[in-house]
Amino acid sequence: MSEQKPSEQPAAQNPHGNPQQRKKWMMILAAVCVLAAIAYGVHWYILGRHFEYADDAYVAANIVQITPQVAGTVVAIGANETDYVRAGEILARLDGSNAQLGLHEAEAQLAQTVREVHALYTGNGSLAAAVDQYRAELVQARADLVSAQTDWVRRQKLAGTGAVSQEELQHAQTALDNARSRVAVATAQVSAAQEQLRTNQGLTAGTTVRDHPRVQAAAAKVRQAYLDLRRDAILAPVDGYVGKRAVQLGQRVAVGAPLMTLIPLSQVWVDANFKETQLRKMRIGQPVKLTADLYGSRVAYHGHVLGMGAGTGAAFALLPAQNATGNWIKVVQRIPVRVALDPKEVQAHPLRVGLSMEATVDVSNQNGGVLATTPPSRMVTETAVYGDFDHAADQLVNRIISSNLGALSAHADTH
């Protein structure tokens, strides 16, 4: 049997392929790249150049520091962290024993002052009558002095003839001296009464008991004591969530000590930090589209540019850069841009302070200004939870004054 020859091996293939086919694919790839570049350029010219994007954006809000207005010991705490509280609710309460004593003392002082000042007004009539009485006594004393002088002169003339004894002349001299003394006393009494009347009239001229300065000073102390007592209850100035509670029961707190923070999450905004090169076309009022890392791109927020910062973040840093030292490297600065959000969208998808955001500003509309040119037309934020304190204090003062004046009038009527 003859051996079978092995089949011939196929021709070795070119490891680099067909040069014509490779050239074809390279041209296709180059064409795709050119078309992509053209498409990107057209897209940027039509749309892209009208938008500025920043991922250095964060949610911000008013972080309200809750601090006591008076010193005291904490006896009750009304809210914990994450709790929602409404404006006017008690967040903490201090021991009010000392404030209560101070209020009682101020009330008693006001009552006493009202009675003393009332005596000034009623005393004017008595002083006027006393002045008239002293004047009448002065007239009588002067008449007696004239009579004593006449009697003494007559007896002195008769004493030389022996018709009047020396003893009788001495009695006439004594009567003259007594008459002179009575005139001096009556004159002093009239002067003193007139001076007292003028003093009282000066203290009461142009005022009533209620408007008298002494009464007003005592009333101010009552108001202050009342406010100190009411301020033992630390109230929430706005609706919001308790963010950080540092106060504990039994803690002795001073005026202004931080107790907790309150954050109104319904009034949030976004601080987007854009590069300085991105602000050329940015204007107040331009629309902004935002997304939060919390919800992702499926939830979009819509707002507008509310204003741009007056300086870069580095300028307001705790340790600002000192470029004048010579050891300097140029760094592109960022300026915070405040973006107002749609309240309805925030209510539907709540945000928290400090969350990361991505902001895209449509800069096609150039009608707005670069910086604000007019001051706010109203208060930016305010609270009314403390407004009734002054009204209640005024009511207390009026009640004390009226009750004491009424008691004095009733006493005068019975006499």
VEXDREN-2710 file (C-alpha; in Angstrom, 1 decimal):
% VEXDREN-2710
k/r/px/py/pz
1/MET/0.0/0.0/0.0
2/SER/1.4/3.3/-1.0
3/GLU/1.4/6.2/1.7
4/GLN/-1.0/9.1/1.1
5/LYS/0.6/12.5/0.8
6/PRO/-0.6/15.1/3.2
7/SER/-2.9/17.7/1.7
8/GLU/-1.2/20.9/0.8
9/GLN/-1.5/23.7/3.3
10/PRO/-3.6/26.8/2.3
11/ALA/-1.7/29.8/1.4
12/ALA/-0.7/31.9/4.3
13/GLN/-3.1/34.8/4.9
14/ASN/-1.9/38.4/5.0
15/PRO/-2.0/39.3/8.7
16/HIS/-2.7/43.0/8.0
17/GLY/-5.7/42.3/5.8
18/ASN/-6.6/43.9/2.6
19/PRO/-5.0/47.4/2.4
20/GLN/-7.9/48.7/0.3
21/GLN/-10.5/47.6/2.9
22/ARG/-8.5/49.1/5.7
23/LYS/-8.2/52.4/3.9
24/LYS/-12.0/52.4/3.4
25/TRP/-12.7/51.9/7.1
26/MET/-10.3/54.7/8.0
27/MET/-12.0/57.1/5.7
28/ILE/-15.4/56.2/7.1
29/LEU/-14.0/56.8/10.7
30/ALA/-12.5/60.1/9.7
31/ALA/-15.8/61.1/8.0
32/VAL/-17.7/60.2/11.2
33/CYS/-15.4/62.3/13.3
34/VAL/-15.7/65.2/11.0
35/LEU/-19.5/65.0/10.9
36/ALA/-19.5/64.7/14.7
37/ALA/-17.4/67.8/15.1
38/ILE/-19.6/69.7/12.6
39/ALA/-22.7/68.6/14.5
40/TYR/-21.2/69.6/17.8
41/GLY/-20.2/73.0/16.3
42/VAL/-23.7/73.6/14.9
43/HIS/-25.3/72.5/18.2
44/TRP/-23.0/74.8/20.2
45/TYR/-23.6/77.7/17.8
46/ILE/-27.4/77.3/17.9
47/LEU/-28.0/76.1/21.5
48/GLY/-24.8/75.4/23.5
49/ARG/-23.4/79.0/23.5
50/HIS/-26.6/80.2/25.1
51/PHE/-26.2/78.1/28.3
52/GLU/-23.8/78.1/31.2
53/TYR/-23.5/75.0/33.3
54/ALA/-22.1/74.5/36.8
55/ASP/-22.1/71.5/39.1
56/ASP/-20.6/73.5/42.0
57/ALA/-24.1/74.4/43.3
58/TYR/-25.7/73.7/46.7
59/VAL/-29.0/74.3/48.4
60/ALA/-29.1/77.1/50.9
61/ALA/-31.7/78.5/53.3
62/ASN/-32.1/80.8/56.3
63/ILE/-30.6/78.9/59.3
64/VAL/-32.3/80.6/62.2
65/GLN/-30.3/80.5/65.4
66/ILE/-32.6/80.1/68.5
67/THR/-31.1/82.1/71.4
68/PRO/-32.6/83.2/74.7
69/GLN/-33.2/86.9/75.3
70/VAL/-32.9/86.5/79.1
71/ALA/-30.6/84.3/81.2
72/GLY/-32.1/81.4/83.2
73/THR/-32.2/77.7/83.8
74/VAL/-33.9/75.4/81.3
75/VAL/-36.9/73.7/82.8
76/ALA/-38.6/72.4/79.6
77/ILE/-37.8/71.5/76.0
78/GLY/-40.5/71.6/73.4
79/ALA/-38.8/70.1/70.3
80/ASN/-36.2/67.7/69.2
81/GLU/-34.1/67.5/66.0
82/THR/-36.0/66.8/62.8
83/ASP/-39.3/68.0/64.4
84/TYR/-41.5/70.4/62.5
85/VAL/-42.6/73.4/64.5
86/ARG/-44.9/76.4/63.7
87/ALA/-44.2/80.0/64.4
88/GLY/-45.1/80.9/68.0
89/GLU/-44.7/77.4/69.4
90/ILE/-42.5/77.0/72.6
91/LEU/-39.1/75.5/71.8
92/ALA/-37.8/75.8/75.4
93/ARG/-38.8/77.3/78.7
94/LEU/-36.7/78.9/81.4
95/ASP/-37.3/79.2/85.1
96/GLY/-39.4/82.4/85.6
97/SER/-39.4/82.7/89.4
98/ASN/-37.0/85.7/89.5
99/ALA/-38.8/87.4/86.6
100/GLN/-42.1/87.0/88.4
101/LEU/-40.7/88.6/91.5
102/GLY/-39.3/91.4/89.5
103/LEU/-42.6/92.1/87.8
104/HIS/-44.4/92.2/91.2
105/GLU/-41.9/94.7/92.5
106/ALA/-42.2/96.9/89.4
107/GLU/-46.0/96.8/89.7
108/ALA/-45.9/97.9/93.3
109/GLN/-43.5/100.7/92.4
110/LEU/-45.8/101.9/89.7
111/ALA/-48.8/102.0/92.0
112/GLN/-46.9/104.0/94.6
113/THR/-45.6/106.4/92.0
114/VAL/-49.2/107.0/90.7
115/ARG/-50.4/107.8/94.2
116/GLU/-47.4/110.2/94.8
117/VAL/-47.9/112.0/91.5
118/HIS/-51.6/112.2/92.1
119/ALA/-50.9/114.0/95.4
120/LEU/-48.9/116.6/93.5
121/TYR/-52.0/117.5/91.4
122/THR/-54.4/117.5/94.4
123/GLY/-51.8/119.4/96.5
124/ASN/-51.8/122.4/94.1
125/GLY/-55.2/123.5/95.3
126/SER/-54.2/123.1/99.0
127/LEU/-51.1/125.0/98.4
128/ALA/-53.0/127.8/96.6
129/ALA/-55.3/128.0/99.6
130/ALA/-52.4/128.1/102.0
131/VAL/-50.8/130.9/100.0
132/ASP/-54.0/132.9/100.3
133/GLN/-54.2/132.2/104.1
134/TYR/-50.6/133.2/104.6
135/ARG/-51.1/136.4/102.6
136/ALA/-54.1/137.3/104.9
137/GLU/-52.0/136.6/107.9
138/LEU/-49.2/138.8/106.5
139/VAL/-51.7/141.7/106.0
140/GLN/-53.0/141.3/109.6
141/ALA/-49.4/141.2/110.9
142/ARG/-48.5/144.4/109.0
143/ALA/-51.6/146.1/110.4
144/ASP/-50.6/145.0/113.9
145/LEU/-47.1/146.3/113.2
146/VAL/-48.4/149.7/112.2
147/SER/-50.6/149.9/115.3
148/ALA/-47.7/148.8/117.6
149/GLN/-45.4/151.4/116.0
150/THR/-48.0/154.2/116.5
151/ASP/-48.5/153.1/120.1
152/TRP/-44.8/153.0/120.8
153/VAL/-44.2/156.4/119.3
154/ARG/-47.0/158.0/121.3
155/ARG/-45.8/156.5/124.6
156/GLN/-42.3/157.5/123.8
157/LYS/-43.4/161.2/123.5
158/LEU/-45.3/161.0/126.7
159/ALA/-42.5/159.3/128.6
160/GLY/-40.5/162.6/128.6
161/THR/-43.4/164.4/130.5
162/GLY/-43.7/161.6/133.0
163/ALA/-47.3/160.8/131.9
164/VAL/-46.2/157.2/130.9
165/SER/-44.1/155.0/133.2
166/GLN/-40.9/153.3/132.0
167/GLU/-42.5/149.9/132.4
168/GLU/-45.4/150.9/130.1
169/LEU/-43.0/152.1/127.5
170/GLN/-41.1/148.8/127.7
171/HIS/-44.3/146.9/127.1
172/ALA/-44.9/149.0/124.0
173/GLN/-41.4/148.3/122.8
174/THR/-42.0/144.5/123.3
175/ALA/-45.3/144.7/121.5
176/LEU/-43.5/146.4/118.6
177/ASP/-40.8/143.8/118.4
178/ASN/-43.4/141.0/118.5
179/ALA/-45.3/142.6/115.7
180/ARG/-42.2/142.9/113.6
181/SER/-41.4/139.2/114.3
182/ARG/-44.9/138.2/113.2
183/VAL/-44.5/140.2/109.9
184/ALA/-41.2/138.4/109.2
185/VAL/-42.7/135.0/110.0
186/ALA/-45.8/135.7/107.8
187/THR/-43.6/136.9/105.0
188/ALA/-41.4/133.8/105.1
189/GLN/-44.5/131.6/105.2
190/VAL/-45.9/133.3/102.1
191/SER/-42.6/133.0/100.3
192/ALA/-42.3/129.3/101.2
193/ALA/-45.8/128.5/100.1
194/GLN/-45.5/130.4/96.9
195/GLU/-42.2/128.5/96.1
196/GLN/-43.8/125.2/96.9
197/LEU/-46.8/126.1/94.7
198/ARG/-44.5/127.1/91.8
199/THR/-42.5/123.8/92.2
200/ASN/-45.6/121.7/92.1
201/GLN/-47.0/123.6/89.2
202/GLY/-43.7/123.1/87.4
203/LEU/-43.8/119.4/88.1
204/THR/-47.4/119.1/86.8
205/ALA/-47.6/121.7/84.1
206/GLY/-48.8/120.4/80.7
207/THR/-49.2/116.8/81.9
208/THR/-51.7/114.4/83.5
209/VAL/-51.1/111.7/86.0
210/ARG/-50.8/109.1/83.2
211/ASP/-48.4/111.3/81.2
212/HIS/-46.2/112.4/84.1
213/PRO/-42.5/111.6/83.6
214/ARG/-42.3/109.8/87.0
215/VAL/-45.3/107.6/86.1
216/GLN/-43.9/106.9/82.7
217/ALA/-40.5/105.9/84.1
218/ALA/-42.2/103.5/86.5
219/ALA/-44.4/102.2/83.7
220/ALA/-41.3/101.4/81.6
221/LYS/-39.9/99.3/84.4
222/VAL/-43.2/97.3/84.5
223/ARG/-43.0/96.8/80.7
224/GLN/-39.4/95.6/81.0
225/ALA/-40.2/93.2/83.9
226/TYR/-43.2/91.9/81.9
227/LEU/-41.1/91.3/78.8
228/ASP/-38.5/89.5/80.9
229/LEU/-41.2/87.2/82.3
230/ARG/-42.7/86.5/78.9
231/ARG/-39.3/85.9/77.3
232/ASP/-38.7/82.9/79.7
233/ALA/-40.7/81.0/77.0
234/ILE/-38.4/80.8/73.9
235/LEU/-40.7/80.8/70.8
236/ALA/-40.1/79.7/67.3
237/PRO/-40.0/82.8/65.1
238/VAL/-40.8/81.0/61.9
239/ASP/-42.2/77.7/60.6
240/GLY/-39.4/75.2/60.1
241/TYR/-37.5/72.1/61.1
242/VAL/-35.3/71.8/64.1
243/GLY/-31.8/71.2/62.7
244/LYS/-29.4/71.1/65.7
245/ARG/-30.4/71.0/69.3
246/ALA/-27.7/71.7/71.8
247/VAL/-29.7/72.6/74.9
248/GLN/-30.5/70.2/77.8
249/LEU/-32.7/70.2/80.8
250/GLY/-31.2/72.0/83.9
251/GLN/-28.7/73.8/81.7
252/ARG/-28.0/77.4/82.8
253/VAL/-28.0/79.5/79.7
254/ALA/-26.8/83.1/79.1
255/VAL/-28.3/85.7/76.9
256/GLY/-27.5/84.9/73.3
257/ALA/-26.3/81.3/73.9
258/PRO/-27.2/79.1/70.9
259/LEU/-29.8/76.5/71.9
260/MET/-30.9/75.1/68.5
261/THR/-31.3/76.0/64.9
262/LEU/-34.5/76.3/62.9
263/ILE/-34.6/75.9/59.1
264/PRO/-37.6/76.9/57.0
265/LEU/-37.2/74.5/54.2
266/SER/-40.1/76.1/52.3
267/GLN/-37.8/79.1/51.7
268/VAL/-34.7/77.5/50.1
269/TRP/-32.6/78.8/47.2
270/VAL/-29.5/77.6/45.4
271/ASP/-26.0/79.1/45.5
272/ALA/-24.4/78.2/42.2
273/ASN/-20.7/79.0/42.0
274/PHE/-19.9/79.8/38.4
275/LYS/-16.4/80.5/37.0
276/GLU/-15.6/84.1/36.4
277/THR/-15.4/83.4/32.6
278/GLN/-19.0/82.2/32.7
279/LEU/-20.5/85.4/33.9
280/ARG/-20.0/87.5/30.7
281/LYS/-23.6/87.0/29.5
282/MET/-25.2/86.1/32.8
283/ARG/-28.0/88.6/33.9
284/ILE/-30.5/88.9/36.7
285/GLY/-33.8/87.2/35.8
286/GLN/-32.4/84.6/33.4
287/PRO/-34.1/81.2/33.6
288/VAL/-32.3/78.3/35.3
289/LYS/-32.8/74.6/35.1
290/LEU/-31.6/72.6/38.0
291/THR/-31.3/68.9/39.1
292/ALA/-30.5/67.5/42.5
293/ASP/-28.3/64.5/43.2
294/LEU/-31.0/63.5/45.6
295/TYR/-33.6/62.9/42.9
296/GLY/-31.4/62.6/39.8
297/SER/-32.2/63.9/36.4
298/ARG/-35.8/62.6/36.5
299/VAL/-36.8/65.6/38.7
300/ALA/-36.0/69.1/37.3
301/TYR/-36.4/72.3/39.1
302/HIS/-37.0/75.6/37.4
303/GLY/-35.9/79.0/38.8
304/HIS/-34.3/82.3/37.8
305/VAL/-31.2/84.2/38.6
306/LEU/-31.9/86.3/41.7
307/GLY/-28.6/88.0/42.0
308/MET/-24.8/87.6/41.8
309/GLY/-22.3/87.9/44.6
310/ALA/-20.4/91.1/45.2
311/GLY/-17.1/89.2/45.5
312/THR/-15.5/85.8/44.9
313/GLY/-15.5/83.1/47.5
314/ALA/-11.8/83.6/48.1
315/ALA/-12.3/87.2/48.9
316/PHE/-14.7/86.3/51.8
317/ALA/-12.7/83.3/53.0
318/LEU/-11.5/83.1/56.6
319/LEU/-7.9/83.2/55.4
320/PRO/-8.0/85.0/52.1
321/ALA/-5.1/84.6/49.6
322/GLN/-2.3/87.1/49.8
323/ASN/-1.3/87.3/46.2
324/ALA/1.0/90.3/46.9
325/THR/3.6/88.1/48.6
326/GLY/4.9/86.9/45.2
327/ASN/4.3/83.2/45.8
328/TRP/1.3/83.3/43.5
329/ILE/-0.4/80.9/41.1
330/LYS/-3.3/82.1/39.1
331/VAL/-6.5/80.2/39.8
332/VAL/-9.8/80.7/38.1
333/GLN/-12.1/82.3/40.7
334/ARG/-15.8/81.5/41.2
335/ILE/-18.6/83.9/42.1
336/PRO/-21.8/82.7/43.8
337/VAL/-25.0/83.2/41.9
338/ARG/-28.2/83.0/43.9
339/VAL/-31.0/81.1/42.1
340/ALA/-34.6/81.3/43.3
341/LEU/-36.6/78.1/43.0
342/ASP/-40.3/77.5/42.2
343/PRO/-42.0/77.0/45.6
344/LYS/-44.5/74.5/44.1
345/GLU/-41.6/72.3/42.8
346/VAL/-39.8/72.5/46.2
347/GLN/-43.0/71.5/47.9
348/ALA/-43.5/68.5/45.6
349/HIS/-39.8/67.5/46.0
350/PRO/-38.4/68.9/49.2
351/LEU/-34.7/69.8/49.4
352/ARG/-32.4/70.0/52.4
353/VAL/-29.7/72.6/53.1
354/GLY/-26.3/71.6/51.6
355/LEU/-27.5/69.2/49.0
356/SER/-25.6/69.2/45.7
357/MET/-27.2/70.6/42.6
358/GLU/-26.4/71.1/38.9
359/ALA/-27.5/74.4/37.4
360/THR/-27.8/75.4/33.7
361/VAL/-28.5/79.0/33.0
362/ASP/-30.1/80.2/29.8
363/VAL/-28.1/83.3/29.0
364/SER/-29.8/84.1/25.7
365/ASN/-31.9/86.9/27.2
366/GLN/-29.7/89.9/27.9
367/ASN/-32.3/92.3/29.1
368/GLY/-31.6/92.0/32.9
369/GLY/-28.9/93.8/34.8
370/VAL/-25.6/92.4/36.1
371/LEU/-26.1/93.8/39.6
372/ALA/-29.2/94.9/41.5
373/THR/-29.9/98.6/41.2
374/THR/-32.8/99.1/43.6
375/PRO/-33.2/98.2/47.3
376/PRO/-35.8/95.7/48.4
377/SER/-39.3/97.1/48.4
378/ARG/-40.3/95.2/51.5
379/MET/-38.8/93.3/54.4
380/VAL/-36.8/90.3/53.2
381/THR/-38.0/88.2/56.1
382/GLU/-39.8/89.0/59.4
383/THR/-41.7/87.5/62.2
384/ALA/-44.7/88.6/64.2
385/VAL/-44.6/86.2/67.2
386/TYR/-43.2/88.8/69.5
387/GLY/-45.6/91.6/68.5
388/ASP/-48.3/91.0/71.1
389/PHE/-45.8/91.3/74.0
390/ASP/-45.7/95.1/73.8
391/HIS/-49.5/95.3/73.6
392/ALA/-50.0/93.0/76.6
393/ALA/-47.4/95.1/78.6
394/ASP/-49.3/98.3/77.8
395/GLN/-52.6/96.7/78.9
396/LEU/-51.0/95.8/82.3
397/VAL/-49.6/99.3/82.8
398/ASN/-53.0/100.9/82.0
399/ARG/-54.8/98.5/84.4
400/ILE/-52.5/99.4/87.3
401/ILE/-52.7/103.2/86.7
402/SER/-56.5/103.1/86.3
403/SER/-57.1/100.9/89.4
404/ASN/-55.0/103.2/91.6
405/LEU/-56.6/106.4/90.2
406/GLY/-60.0/104.9/90.7
407/ALA/-59.2/104.0/94.3
408/LEU/-58.0/107.6/95.0
409/SER/-61.1/109.1/93.4
410/ALA/-63.3/106.9/95.5
411/HIS/-61.5/107.8/98.6
412/ALA/-61.8/111.5/97.8
413/ASP/-65.5/111.1/97.2
414/THR/-66.1/109.4/100.6
415/HIS/-64.4/112.3/102.3
END
